[in-house]
Amino acid sequence: MAKNVSRTNGKSRAPSGRGPSRSQRLGVFSWFDRRFNLNHWLGGHLPVQYLDRAVWVALLLLVYIGLTHHAERLIKDTDKLKRRIEELRADYTLRKADFMKAGKQSEISKRVAPLGLVEAQTPPEKVVVKVIK
C-alpha cells in the first residue's frame, strides 16, 4: 500500500505557496460573510432551523415579483388593445357614414350623370303576360 505523504503524524503539512489555502477560497459564502459581517447579526453561528423558512420566503417573494410583473404587462396590453378598439370603432363609424351617403339616390345620380344615364321621368310600366289555357 502507498504511504500517505500529505500528512505526517495526523497533522497536515503547511501549504507550499501554491495559492490561497482552502479556508481562504471558500467562494461566494465566505465573500458574502466577509462583506456583510453576518456573524454580528446572527450571534456567531448560522441558525439552520430557520433556513427552510428563509428559502420559502425568498421563493414566495420571487413568485410575487413574477406575478406582479405579469399583471402589469397584462394591464399594459389591455390598455393598448382598448385604444386600438377605439380607433377601429371610429374608423368603422366613419366608413359606415360614407357608405350610407354614397348609397343615396341623389349621390348615385350625380355619379352616373357623366356616363349619360339620367333618372327616369315616367314611372315604370307593368308588363302583364296573358296565360292561355
Secondary structure, 3 states (H helix, E strand, C coil): CCCCCCEECCEECCCCCCCCCCCCCCCHHHHHHHHHCHHHHHCCCCCHHHHHHHHHHHHHHHHHHHHHHHHHHHHHHHHHHHHHHHHHHHHHHHHHHHHHHHCCHHHHHHHHHHHCCCCCCCCCCCCCCCCCC
